[in-house]
Amino acid sequence: MEDIITDIAGVIPATTISGVFTACHSGSFDKLEAVVKDLIDEGHAAIQLVNQLHDAVVEDEELSDKQKSIITEKLAEVDKCLADGADEHLQLMNLCATVMQQLTQNC
């Protein structure tokens, strides 16, 4: 029942959000592009991903404050662009590329 309610509300499943972070952690642009394409193909709203990624980034204890600030600044930029009518695919790729850069820079 909970799955149905969250699905109707447009909430992206936690496993999908985790998959985005996994793709970003991989450092593979091809994997990142596939995850973003799947998100859009599944009908998830880009703005919903922005909102949920914000929560995930803020709660992530493995990220440094500097990494969090860079990612949240990009989240704000993407949010503004989406509100202005920018292409969802390009904005999500831009956002996820920044997340990937921050997650892989310590490797």
Order of alpha helices (4+ residues) and beta strands (2+ residues): alpha-alpha-alpha-alpha-alpha-alpha
